[in-house]
Amino acid sequence: MTKAEYLSNSAKLFSINGIILFVANAFIFAGSFNSSLGDYGSKLSSYTFYIIAVLCFLSLNGEGVGYKRHRDFVNKKRTKTLKFLLLFVFLIRFIKKPVEIFVLGLFDAGVGLVVSKLFLGVFNTIATYSFLFTLVSLLYVVRDKKEKPLVFFEFVSFLSGAFYAIYRSISYSVTKYNLTEFGESFAELFSSDSMLYIFSLLEYFLFVVMCFAVIRHYNSKILFEQDEKIKERKKMLVAPKIYNTSHMGLDTLDDDFLLPVDEEDI
C-alpha cells in the first residue's frame, strides 16, 4: 500500500467515529425537547463507546504502519502518543469516580479547592474522544502544512475542538463540581447544557468535514504514488540484468577491468 492509501483509510475510520458521536450527541441535545430521544442518545453513546475505541485504535495503528513503512518516524511517534491517550480515555471510564473522590478530598476550602475543581474539569475533558479528535486535527495540521487544500479544514477543526475543550472544562467545573467562587455571572456563562452540546456538535461536524477533505485529497494521490512505486521497482530490476548470473564461475575480470590489448603488442 502507498502512504496515501494508509492516510485515506485512517481518515475513513475517524470519519465513522465522528458521525457516530455527532448522531449520539444530537439525540442527547434533542432530549431537552423530547426525553425519549435523550435517553436513546445516552444509550447509543454508552453502547458505541467500545466500538469507537476499537475503530480509533485501528485508525491510529494503520496510520502508524503507513508512517513506519515509508520511514516517517516523526509522525509515527505522534500516532503512538495518541494511542496512549486513547488507552487513557478507555481506562478512565472505569476509575473516574475514585479519582474525583480523591481529588475533592484533598482540600476543604480556599484556593486548593478551586484548583481541584478546575483540575477535575480539565481531567474529564482530556479523558474524552472529543479531546482525542482535537489532537488528531492538530496532528493533521502539522503533518499537512504543505498540503494547501487541507490546511483550512484541518485548522478550523482544531480550533473548534480547542474551543470546545476549554468551554467543556470550565462547564464541568461549574456544573458538576459546583465552582461558584468566580461569581454568579461566571457560573451562568458556563452552565448552559444547550451551549455545551451545540459546541460539541459543531466540533464533530467540522471533524467529519475535515476527514472527508483528507480522504478526497489523498485518494487523488494514490494513483500517482502507485506509478512512482512501480518505477522504483523497475529501476531495482535493472541491476541483476547487467550480468548473466546463470554462468557460475565465469571469469569476467579481463573484460571488466583490463584495458584492451593490441595483437601487435603480443
N, C-alpha and C positions, 0 to 999 in steps of 0.2 A: 504493500500500500504506500501511496505517496503521503507526504506530510499534509497536503491539503485535504486528503481523504480523512486522515485522523482528526484534524481540526473540525472538519464539517460534521463528522459523526458525533464528536463530542458536543458540539453546539446543538445537534438534533436532540440528544438526550436531555440537555439542560432546558431546551425549549419545552419539552414534555413536562418537566418538573415545574417550570414557570406557569404553564397552563393549568396544571392540577391545583397549584396553590392559589392562582387567581380565581378559579372557579369556587374553591372551598371558601376563600375569604369573601367572595361575592355573596355566597349564600349566608354566611355569618352576618355580613352587613345588612342583607335583606331581612335578617331576623328582627331588626328593630321595627319592621312593618308587619312581619308575619313570623311568629315564634317557631312555627314548624320548620320554616326554611332555615332559621338559625340553628335549630337542633340538627337538621340534616347536614349543614355545613360543618358543624363541630364534629359529627361522626365521620364525615368524609376526611376532615383534617387528621383525625386520630388514626383512621384505617390506612391512609396513604402515607403516614409518617415513615413507615418501614420501606414502602415501595420507593419513595423519594430518596431515602438513604442509599438503597441499592443502586438506583439509577445515577445518583450523583457520584458514587464510587466508580461505577463503570465508565462514566464520562471522564472523570479525572484520571483514572487509570489508563484508559485508552489514549487520552491526550498525552499523558506522560510517556507511554510507549512510543508514540509518534516522535516526541522530542528526543528520546533516547536513541532511536534508530537513525535519526538524522543529526545526531551529535549536537543538539541544542540543550546543553546541560543546565544552563541558567534557568530556562523555563521549566525544565524537568524538576529542578529543585523547588520552584514555586508551586507546581502542582502537588508535590509531596507535602508541602506546608499546608495546602488546602485540604489534603486528605486527613491530616492530623486535626484540623479544625472540624471536619466532618465527623470524625470519631468523637471529638469533644461534644458536639451538638447531640450526637446519639446517646452518649453516656450520661450527660447532664439531665436528660429526661427522667432518669431513674433515681438521681441523687439530689435533685433540685431542692426538695423540702428540707433535708438535713442541713444543706449549705445555708439556706435562708435562716433557719432557726439559729445556727451557729453565729452568723454574722450579726443578726439583730440582737443577739445576747451579749455581744461584746461591750456595748455602751448603753447606758440607760437614758442619757440626755446629752445636750451640748453638741459641739462640733463633731465629735466622734459619731454620734447617732445620725447626723445629717450626712456625713461621709459614707456611713454604712448603707443608708437608703439609696444614695446616688450610685454607690458601687453595685448594689443589687440590681438597680435599673439597667446599668451597663452590662452586668453579668447575664441578665436574662436576655438582653438584646444580642449579645455575642453568640449565645447558645441557640441561634435560630437559623433556619435556612435562608431567611431574607438577608441576614448579615453575610452568610456564605456567598450568596449571589452578588452582593455588593463587592466582595473581594474578587470574585470571578470577573466582574466587569472591570475592576481595576487591573487585573492581570491582562485582560484583553486590551485595555488602553495602552499599557506598557508594551505589550507584545506587538500590537498592530499600529504603532505610532507612525510607521512609514506607509501604511495602507490607508490612503486618504479617503476612500469610500466608506470606511468603517469608523473613523475617528469620531465623527459626530454622534453616531448611535451609541457607541461604547461609552463616551464621556457623559452623555446625558443619562444613560442607565446608571453609571456610577454615581453621579450627582444626586439622582432621585433616591438611590439606595442609601447614600450617606446621610441625606436629609431625614429620611425615614428612621434610620438608626438613631440619630440624635433625638428626634421627637419621641420615638418609642422609649428610649432610655429614661428621659425625663418623665414621660407619661406614666411609666410603670412605677417610678419612684413616688409619684404623686398619688396615683390611684390605688396601687397595690400595697405600698409601704407607708402611706399617709405622710408624705413630705409636704408639710404646711409651713415650714419655717421661713419660706421666702414670701409669704403673704398670700392673701386670698386671690388677688388678680393673677398672680403667677400660677396658682393651683388651678384656677378656672381655665387658663390658657392651654394647659396640658392635660386636662381631664376629660376631653371630648372623645368618646369612643368612635363617633362618626368620623372625625378628622383622622383618627388613628387608622381606621380601615380604608378611608379614601387614599391616604398616603401609601398604605400597603398595596392597594390595588394598582395605584399608579406605578409603584416600583415594579411589580410583577409584569404589568403590561409592557412597560418600557424594556424590561429584561427580555421578554419574549420577542419583542420587535428587534432588539439587538441581536438575539440568537438567529432570527430569520435572515438578518442582513449578513451575519457571519457565514451562515450556511450558503447563501447565494453567492457571496464573494469567493469563497474557497472552492465551491463547486465549479466555478468558472475557471479555476486554476488547475483542476485535476488533469485535464487532457494535456495541457502544456507540460506539467510535471511528469506525466507518463511518457511523453515523447522524449523529454530530456533524459529520463531513466533508461529508455531504450537506446538512445545514442551513446550513453556512458557504457552500457553493456557491450555494444558493438565495438567501441574503442578497446575494451578489455580483451575482446576476442582476437584482436589483430596480432598480439604478441605471440601466441602459440603457432601462428602461421608462418613465422619467419623461417623456421627450420622444420624439416620433416622429422619429427621426433620418433618415427617408427623405426629408423635406422639406428639401432643401438650400437654404440661404439664407433660411429662414423667419425673419422678424423677430419675436421674442417679447419684445423689450425692454419695450414698454408693458405687456404682461401680467405680466411678471416683477417689474419694479422700480418702475413708476409707480403712484401711488395712483389709484383710480377717480375720474373727473371727472363732476360733476353736469351734466346737459344745460342746466340753467337758468343755469349759470355761463359757457356758451359765448357 
